[in-house]
Amino acid sequence: NAAALAAGLEALGLGLPVPAAERLPPLTLVSVPRGIDEARVRKYLLDEFSLEIGGGLGKFKGNAWRIGLMGSSSTRRNVSLCLTALSQALAAQGYRSSSDPLAAAATTYS
């Protein structure tokens, strides 16, 4: 599930600042694109999808999100929900991606 999430996030054009070999499957750090209000995205996710992701901490405050895939929430369905919701939240602020995050995520399950 973590690999599928990472593939989908990268398809959205979002950076993953932690090198692949050092990532922890239950927690993914995602760079916020320039010009995007990260708190507004988190509010949109919560209000529209009842989906909560964390903001960055320390040097990443205001510049990153933390997405957890832990326990029973680590499912293919939740990966798809997160990618869909995040794509819509970013689009609401004018961000566009040329790749389909769900298709990219699906390739990791094959």
Secondary structure, 3 states (H helix, E strand, C coil): CHHHHHHHHHHCCCCCCCCHHHCECCEEEEECCCCCCHHHHHHHHHHHHCCCCEECCHHHCCCEEEEECCHHHCCHHHHHHHHHHHHHHHHCCCCCCCCCHHHHHHHHHC
